[in-house]
């Protein structure tokens, strides 16, 4: 057959598990992750006859907050519906969800893709609605066990339009969505723990040289499930592109919509079933939940909406002078971004109060913004994060205060501590909770700035390495670092590196 140019068409269905105290329609604790099986349940969440659901007001507000962050139209009033299907994890025989009047209608989300030549993408949101989660099936020794702790957990399902054209775009969208959920405070959005679950619909279609579809607008899609990480989503979609391209090459493109599961160990998708149509679910209005007016909730949530990740990245670049790569790392988690901001505020306040600086606070901050940004990127984004990770901790769990971190960075900035000594001070700070000045004095880690004493040490080192001195003077200037290293070794890493280099250059002339 003739070669066809194919375009990838991807849409996502994402379930976000909401971080509420109780479940969606009852008063059971919403903590299935940490409870023994079948201990968080009641007649409502296991579907006993005669029980009545009571909507979780906090979950509804969280859904409104999510919709506002995604630029969605918020509907009011809203209705709940029954979605019928028979499966062991659904005790009532139906799921309480939303169909024709969801909390959130159409919206749009612009997503930056790091290191992309194509820039941002704008993804249309079709809808976002509330629903209850099903129970958890556990397959063991040829049997299926059911844990009802998760039954009734509040979810927001976010459905996008088929606007993605590559697995990389889908992965970037999901990563940004996780950031948004965490900034909103509505979910931990951890894919590995099931707080954020994604199903992807993917199809290929022929296009002409201008990239316009040929023939039918859309072809039967394949829904891919069981992807529990961003990498798994990307790999599953890449596999499907290859698989479906092979089908097109043999003139047998997918003829019906199917569901396939991602097999992580085999790195392949496997056929599960033919996909149901929405009519198969026999939606009907939930008779036990009246319409809910959201007018007040919409107004209140608009005022509670925090600065979102994209806006924070832009502001950190403009206000603090962080580079593109650094700003992604420093704002990925809201706790890290808050720690950075408070630390930078302390540093600027110190600069303004210093007798060695002149000008208005704005002028002083602007004059030192790039130096402070580099300092923060190194000491928070790399060193602090690295030390905490080695301890199994993070900025969100550490007791280290931004004030103490700013003081440590100030000592480095003033060259009272070199990098080696400052890292040692940081370790002691995390162990003891003491401030950096105290640790520095008690451990005698302050930078050695005595020019006379350093000069004597350097004289001894040069005298012990006459051949290296001759090589340096013959043009092998890279040996300067060798001498700097010898001085640091002799002083236990306390020598001021800038002063050491200056003295060496003078003595080696």
C-alpha positions as CSV (number, residue, x, y, z in Angstrom):
1,X,0.0,0.0,0.0
2,X,1.1,3.6,-0.5
3,X,2.8,5.4,2.4
4,X,0.5,7.4,4.6
5,X,1.3,10.3,6.8
6,X,-0.3,9.6,10.2
7,X,-1.1,12.0,13.0
8,X,-1.3,10.9,16.7
9,X,-4.5,12.0,18.5
10,X,-4.5,11.6,22.3
11,X,-7.1,12.5,25.0
12,X,-6.8,11.9,28.7
13,X,-9.2,10.9,31.4
14,X,-7.7,11.7,34.8
15,X,-9.0,10.8,38.3
16,X,-7.8,13.0,41.1
17,X,-8.3,11.6,44.6
18,X,-9.4,14.4,46.9
19,X,-7.7,14.9,50.2
20,X,-10.8,15.3,52.4
21,X,-11.3,14.1,55.9
22,X,-14.3,11.9,55.1
23,X,-15.7,10.1,52.0
24,X,-17.9,11.5,49.3
25,X,-21.3,10.5,50.6
26,X,-20.8,9.3,54.1
27,X,-18.9,10.1,57.3
28,X,-16.3,7.3,57.1
29,X,-12.6,8.4,57.3
30,X,-11.0,9.0,53.9
31,X,-7.7,7.3,54.7
32,X,-7.8,4.0,52.9
33,X,-4.1,4.1,52.3
34,X,-3.1,3.6,56.0
35,X,-6.0,1.4,57.3
36,X,-6.3,-2.4,57.5
37,X,-8.6,-3.8,54.8
38,X,-12.4,-3.4,55.3
39,X,-12.1,-1.2,58.5
40,X,-13.3,2.1,57.0
41,X,-16.8,1.3,55.9
42,X,-20.4,1.8,56.8
43,X,-23.9,0.9,55.4
44,X,-23.7,3.9,53.0
45,X,-20.4,3.1,51.3
46,X,-21.1,-0.6,51.0
47,X,-24.5,0.0,49.5
48,X,-27.0,-1.4,52.0
49,X,-30.6,-1.0,51.0
50,X,-32.4,2.1,52.5
51,X,-29.2,4.1,53.1
52,X,-29.1,7.7,51.9
53,X,-26.0,9.5,50.5
54,X,-25.0,12.9,51.9
55,X,-22.7,14.9,49.6
56,X,-19.3,16.1,51.1
57,X,-19.3,19.9,51.1
58,X,-15.5,20.1,51.2
59,X,-15.2,17.8,48.1
60,X,-17.6,20.0,46.2
61,X,-15.6,23.1,47.1
62,X,-12.4,21.4,46.1
63,X,-14.0,20.5,42.7
64,X,-15.0,24.2,42.2
65,X,-11.4,25.2,43.1
66,X,-10.0,22.7,40.5
67,X,-12.4,24.0,37.9
68,X,-11.3,27.6,38.5
69,X,-7.7,26.7,38.2
70,X,-8.3,25.0,34.9
71,X,-10.2,27.9,33.5
72,X,-13.5,26.0,33.5
73,X,-17.1,27.3,33.5
74,X,-18.5,26.4,36.9
75,X,-22.1,25.1,36.6
76,X,-24.8,26.0,39.2
77,X,-26.9,24.3,40.3
78,X,-25.3,20.8,39.8
79,X,-26.8,17.4,39.8
80,X,-25.6,13.9,40.6
81,X,-26.4,10.8,38.6
82,X,-26.2,7.0,38.8
83,X,-23.8,5.2,36.5
84,X,-24.8,1.6,36.3
85,X,-22.5,-1.4,35.8
86,X,-22.0,-4.7,37.6
87,X,-18.6,-5.5,39.0
88,X,-17.4,-6.9,42.4
89,X,-15.9,-3.5,43.4
90,X,-19.3,-1.7,43.1
91,X,-21.5,-2.8,45.9
92,X,-24.6,-0.8,44.9
93,X,-24.5,-1.9,41.3
94,X,-24.1,1.7,40.3
95,X,-21.6,4.6,41.0
96,X,-22.8,8.0,42.0
97,X,-21.2,10.3,39.5
98,X,-22.2,13.3,37.3
99,X,-23.3,13.1,33.7
100,X,-25.0,16.1,31.9
101,X,-24.5,18.8,34.5
102,X,-21.0,18.4,36.0
103,X,-19.4,20.8,38.5
104,X,-17.0,22.0,35.8
105,X,-17.8,22.6,32.1
106,X,-15.3,23.5,29.3
107,X,-12.0,25.1,30.2
108,X,-8.4,25.5,28.9
109,X,-5.0,24.9,30.4
110,X,-1.7,26.3,28.9
111,X,1.2,24.0,29.6
112,X,4.9,24.8,29.3
113,X,7.0,21.9,28.1
114,X,10.6,22.2,29.4
115,X,13.3,22.0,26.7
116,X,10.7,21.9,23.9
117,X,11.4,23.6,20.6
118,X,7.6,24.0,20.0
119,X,6.9,26.1,23.1
120,X,3.7,25.9,25.1
121,X,0.6,23.8,24.3
122,X,-3.0,24.7,25.1
123,X,-5.2,21.8,26.1
124,X,-9.0,22.1,26.1
125,X,-10.7,20.7,29.1
126,X,-14.0,19.0,28.2
127,X,-15.4,18.6,31.7
128,X,-14.5,17.9,35.3
129,X,-17.0,16.1,37.5
130,X,-17.3,14.6,41.0
131,X,-17.8,10.9,41.7
132,X,-17.2,8.3,44.3
133,X,-14.4,5.7,43.9
134,X,-15.1,2.0,43.7
135,X,-13.7,-0.6,46.1
136,X,-10.3,-2.2,45.5
137,X,-10.1,-5.7,43.9
138,X,-7.1,-7.8,45.1
139,X,-6.3,-10.8,42.9
140,X,-4.5,-13.6,44.9
141,X,-4.1,-17.3,44.4
142,X,-6.8,-17.5,41.7
143,X,-9.3,-15.6,43.9
144,X,-10.5,-12.0,43.9
145,X,-10.7,-10.3,47.3
146,X,-12.4,-6.9,47.8
147,X,-11.3,-4.1,50.1
148,X,-14.1,-1.6,50.6
149,X,-12.0,1.0,52.4
150,X,-11.6,2.9,49.2
151,X,-15.3,2.7,48.2
152,X,-16.8,6.1,48.4
153,X,-13.5,8.1,48.3
154,X,-14.2,11.4,46.6
155,X,-12.7,11.8,43.1
156,X,-12.7,14.5,40.5
157,X,-12.5,13.1,36.9
158,X,-10.9,15.5,34.5
159,X,-11.6,14.8,30.8
160,X,-9.6,16.6,28.1
161,X,-10.3,17.0,24.5
162,X,-8.1,15.0,22.1
163,X,-5.6,17.8,21.8
164,X,-2.3,16.0,22.5
165,X,-0.1,15.1,19.5
166,X,2.7,13.2,21.3
167,X,3.3,11.2,24.5
168,X,5.7,13.9,25.6
169,X,2.9,16.5,25.6
170,X,0.6,14.1,27.6
171,X,3.3,13.5,30.2
172,X,4.0,17.3,30.5
173,X,0.3,18.0,31.0
174,X,0.0,15.3,33.8
175,X,3.1,16.7,35.6
176,X,1.7,20.2,35.5
177,X,-1.7,18.9,36.6
178,X,0.0,17.3,39.6
179,X,1.7,20.6,40.5
180,X,-1.6,22.4,40.3
181,X,-3.4,19.9,42.5
182,X,-0.7,20.2,45.1
183,X,-0.6,24.0,44.9
184,X,-4.4,24.0,45.4
185,X,-4.1,21.7,48.4
186,X,-6.8,19.4,47.2
187,X,-4.8,16.2,46.6
188,X,-1.3,14.7,47.1
189,X,-1.7,13.7,43.4
190,X,0.9,10.9,43.7
191,X,0.5,8.5,40.7
192,X,2.4,5.7,42.4
193,X,0.0,5.7,45.3
194,X,-3.1,6.0,43.1
195,X,-4.0,9.6,44.1
196,X,-3.8,10.5,40.5
197,X,-4.9,7.9,37.9
198,X,-4.8,8.3,34.2
199,X,-6.5,6.5,31.3
200,X,-5.4,7.6,27.8
201,X,-7.4,7.4,24.6
202,X,-5.2,7.2,21.5
203,X,-5.8,6.8,17.8
204,X,-4.0,7.6,14.6
205,X,-5.5,9.3,11.5
206,X,-4.1,10.0,8.0
207,X,-3.3,13.6,7.2
208,X,-2.3,15.4,4.0
209,X,0.9,17.4,3.4
210,X,-0.6,20.4,5.2
211,X,-1.4,18.3,8.3
212,X,-5.2,18.3,7.7
213,X,-7.1,15.1,8.3
214,X,-8.1,13.0,5.3
215,X,-11.5,11.4,5.3
216,X,-13.1,10.7,8.7
217,X,-12.2,13.2,11.4
218,X,-11.5,10.6,14.1
219,X,-10.9,6.8,14.0
220,X,-11.8,4.2,16.6
221,X,-9.6,4.9,19.6
222,X,-7.8,2.6,22.0
223,X,-8.1,3.3,25.8
224,X,-5.0,2.4,27.7
225,X,-5.3,1.7,31.5
226,X,-3.1,0.5,34.4
227,X,-0.4,3.3,34.1
228,X,0.9,4.3,37.5
229,X,3.6,6.7,36.7
230,X,4.4,9.5,34.2
231,X,7.0,7.4,32.6
232,X,4.5,4.5,32.2
233,X,2.0,6.9,30.4
234,X,4.7,8.0,28.0
235,X,6.0,4.5,27.3
236,X,2.5,3.0,26.9
237,X,1.5,5.7,24.4
238,X,4.8,5.3,22.5
239,X,4.1,1.5,22.3
240,X,0.6,2.2,21.0
241,X,1.8,4.5,18.3
242,X,4.1,1.8,17.0
243,X,1.4,-0.9,17.3
244,X,-1.2,1.1,15.5
245,X,1.2,2.3,12.9
246,X,1.9,-1.3,12.1
247,X,-1.9,-1.9,11.7
248,X,-2.2,1.0,9.3
249,X,0.8,-0.3,7.3
250,X,-1.1,-3.5,6.7
251,X,-4.3,-1.6,5.7
252,X,-6.1,-2.9,8.9
253,X,-6.4,0.1,11.2
254,X,-8.4,-0.4,14.5
255,X,-12.1,-1.0,13.6
256,X,-13.6,-0.6,17.0
257,X,-12.8,1.1,20.3
258,X,-11.1,-1.2,22.7
259,X,-9.5,-1.1,26.1
260,X,-5.9,-2.3,26.6
261,X,-3.9,-2.5,29.8
262,X,-0.3,-1.5,30.2
263,X,2.0,-4.4,31.3
264,X,4.9,-2.7,33.0
265,X,7.1,-5.9,33.1
266,X,6.7,-6.6,29.4
267,X,6.5,-2.9,28.4
268,X,3.5,-3.7,26.2
269,X,-0.2,-3.1,26.1
270,X,-2.6,-6.0,26.2
271,X,-6.2,-6.4,25.1
272,X,-8.7,-6.3,28.0
273,X,-12.2,-5.7,26.5
274,X,-14.3,-3.9,23.9
275,X,-15.1,-0.4,25.3
276,X,-18.6,0.4,26.5
277,X,-20.5,3.3,25.1
278,X,-22.0,5.9,27.6
279,X,-25.4,4.5,26.8
280,X,-24.4,1.1,28.3
281,X,-24.1,2.7,31.7
282,X,-27.9,3.6,31.7
283,X,-27.3,7.0,33.5
284,X,-30.2,8.3,35.5
285,X,-30.6,11.2,37.9
286,X,-29.7,10.4,41.5
287,X,-33.1,10.7,43.3
288,X,-31.6,10.9,46.8
289,X,-29.5,14.0,46.2
290,X,-31.3,17.3,45.3
291,X,-29.8,20.0,43.1
292,X,-26.9,21.9,44.8
293,X,-26.5,25.6,44.3
294,X,-22.8,26.6,44.0
295,X,-23.1,30.4,43.9
296,X,-21.6,31.1,47.3
297,X,-18.9,28.4,46.8
298,X,-17.8,29.9,43.5
299,X,-17.4,33.4,45.0
300,X,-15.5,32.1,48.0
301,X,-13.2,29.8,46.0
302,X,-12.2,32.6,43.6
303,X,-10.8,34.5,46.6
304,X,-9.0,31.3,47.9
305,X,-7.3,30.5,44.6
306,X,-3.5,30.6,45.2
307,X,-0.8,31.6,42.8
308,X,-0.6,28.7,40.4
309,X,2.7,27.0,39.3
310,X,3.0,28.8,35.9
311,X,2.5,32.2,37.5
312,X,5.0,31.4,40.2
313,X,7.6,30.3,37.7
314,X,7.2,33.5,35.8
315,X,7.4,35.6,38.9
316,X,10.4,33.8,40.3
317,X,12.3,34.5,37.0
318,X,11.3,38.2,37.0
319,X,11.5,39.0,40.7
320,X,14.5,36.8,41.8
321,X,16.4,36.3,38.6
322,X,16.3,32.5,38.5
323,X,17.2,30.8,35.3
324,X,14.7,28.6,33.4
325,X,16.2,25.3,34.6
326,X,16.4,26.4,38.2
327,X,12.9,27.8,38.4
328,X,11.3,24.5,37.5
329,X,13.2,22.7,40.3
330,X,12.5,25.4,42.9
331,X,8.8,25.6,42.2
332,X,7.9,22.0,41.5
333,X,6.6,21.5,45.1
334,X,4.7,24.3,46.9
335,X,6.6,23.6,50.1
336,X,9.9,24.2,48.2
337,X,8.7,27.3,46.5
338,X,7.5,28.7,49.9
339,X,10.8,27.9,51.5
340,X,12.7,29.6,48.7
341,X,10.6,32.7,48.9
342,X,10.9,33.1,52.6
343,X,14.7,32.5,52.4
344,X,15.1,35.0,49.7
345,X,13.1,37.6,51.7
346,X,15.4,37.0,54.7
347,X,18.5,37.5,52.5
348,X,17.2,40.7,51.0
349,X,16.3,42.1,54.4
350,X,19.9,41.3,55.6
351,X,21.3,43.1,52.6
352,X,19.1,46.2,53.1
353,X,20.2,46.3,56.8
354,X,23.9,45.9,56.0
355,X,26.0,49.0,56.4
356,X,28.0,48.0,53.3
357,X,25.0,48.5,51.0
358,X,23.5,51.8,49.7
359,X,20.2,52.6,48.0
360,X,16.6,51.8,48.4
361,X,15.5,48.2,49.2
362,X,14.4,47.8,45.6
363,X,17.8,49.1,44.2
364,X,19.7,46.8,46.6
365,X,17.7,43.8,45.7
366,X,18.1,44.5,42.0
367,X,21.9,45.0,42.3
368,X,22.4,41.6,43.9
369,X,19.5,39.6,42.4
370,X,21.6,37.4,40.1
371,X,24.2,36.6,42.8
372,X,21.5,35.7,45.3
373,X,19.6,33.7,42.7
374,X,22.7,31.7,42.0
375,X,23.3,31.2,45.7
376,X,19.8,30.0,46.3
377,X,19.8,27.7,43.3
378,X,23.0,26.1,44.6
379,X,22.3,25.9,48.3
380,X,18.6,25.2,48.3
381,X,18.0,23.5,44.9
382,X,21.1,21.3,45.0
383,X,22.9,21.0,48.3
384,X,19.9,21.2,50.8
385,X,17.7,19.0,48.6
386,X,20.5,16.5,48.2
387,X,21.4,16.3,51.9
388,X,17.7,15.9,52.8
389,X,17.2,13.2,50.2
390,X,20.2,11.3,51.6
391,X,18.4,11.4,55.0
392,X,15.1,10.3,53.5
393,X,13.6,13.7,54.1
394,X,12.4,16.7,52.1
395,X,11.9,20.4,52.5
396,X,8.2,19.7,53.4
397,X,9.3,17.5,56.4
398,X,12.5,19.2,57.6
399,X,12.6,21.4,60.8
400,X,15.2,23.7,59.2
401,X,13.8,27.2,59.1
402,X,14.2,29.6,56.2
403,X,15.8,32.1,58.6
404,X,18.6,29.7,59.5
405,X,19.0,28.7,55.8
406,X,19.3,32.4,54.9
407,X,21.9,33.0,57.6
408,X,24.0,30.1,56.3
409,X,23.8,31.5,52.8
410,X,24.8,34.9,54.1
411,X,27.9,33.5,55.6
412,X,28.8,31.9,52.3
413,X,28.0,35.1,50.5
414,X,30.3,37.1,52.9
415,X,33.0,34.4,52.5
416,X,33.0,33.6,56.1
417,X,32.4,30.0,55.2
418,X,33.7,28.2,52.2
419,X,31.5,25.7,50.4
420,X,33.1,22.7,52.1
421,X,32.8,24.1,55.6
422,X,29.3,25.4,54.8
423,X,28.1,21.9,53.8
424,X,29.5,20.6,57.1
425,X,27.7,23.3,59.0
426,X,24.4,22.4,57.2
427,X,24.7,18.8,58.3
428,X,25.2,19.9,61.9
429,X,22.3,22.3,61.7
430,X,20.0,19.5,60.6
431,X,21.3,17.2,63.3
432,X,21.2,19.7,66.2
433,X,18.7,22.4,65.2
434,X,21.3,25.0,66.0
435,X,21.9,28.2,64.0
436,X,24.8,28.4,61.5
437,X,26.8,31.0,63.5
438,X,26.7,28.8,66.6
439,X,27.7,25.7,64.7
440,X,30.5,27.5,62.9
441,X,32.0,28.9,66.1
442,X,31.6,25.6,68.1
443,X,33.1,23.5,65.4
444,X,35.7,26.1,64.4
445,X,34.7,26.0,60.8
446,X,34.9,29.7,60.0
447,X,36.9,30.6,56.9
448,X,40.6,31.2,57.4
449,X,41.1,34.9,56.3
450,X,44.4,35.6,58.0
451,X,46.6,36.6,55.1
452,X,49.9,36.3,57.0
453,X,49.0,32.8,58.3
454,X,47.9,31.7,54.9
455,X,51.0,33.1,53.3
456,X,53.2,31.0,55.6
457,X,51.3,27.9,54.8
458,X,51.6,28.6,51.1
459,X,55.3,29.2,51.4
460,X,55.8,25.8,52.9
461,X,53.7,24.1,50.2
462,X,55.6,25.9,47.4
463,X,58.9,24.9,49.0
464,X,57.9,21.3,49.1
465,X,56.9,21.2,45.4
466,X,59.7,23.0,43.5
467,X,59.1,21.1,40.2
468,X,55.4,22.0,40.2
469,X,56.4,25.7,40.8
470,X,58.8,25.5,37.8
471,X,56.1,23.9,35.6
472,X,53.6,26.6,36.6
473,X,56.1,29.4,35.7
474,X,56.7,27.7,32.4
475,X,53.1,28.1,31.4
476,X,51.3,25.2,33.0
477,X,48.9,27.5,34.8
478,X,46.4,24.7,35.5
479,X,48.6,23.8,38.4
480,X,47.2,26.7,40.3
481,X,44.2,24.5,41.3
482,X,46.7,21.9,42.5
483,X,48.2,24.4,44.9
484,X,44.7,25.6,46.0
485,X,43.8,22.0,46.8
486,X,47.0,21.5,48.8
487,X,46.3,24.6,50.9
488,X,42.7,23.4,51.6
489,X,44.1,20.0,52.6
490,X,46.6,21.7,54.9
491,X,44.0,23.9,56.6
492,X,41.3,21.2,56.8
493,X,39.2,23.0,54.1
494,X,39.1,26.3,56.1
495,X,41.2,28.5,53.8
496,X,39.4,31.3,52.1
497,X,39.6,30.1,48.5
498,X,39.5,33.6,46.9
499,X,42.3,34.9,49.3
500,X,44.3,31.7,48.8
501,X,44.2,32.0,45.0
502,X,45.2,35.7,45.2
503,X,48.2,35.0,47.5
504,X,49.3,32.1,45.3
505,X,49.1,34.2,42.1
506,X,51.3,36.8,43.7
507,X,53.9,34.3,45.0
508,X,54.1,32.4,41.7
509,X,54.9,35.4,39.6
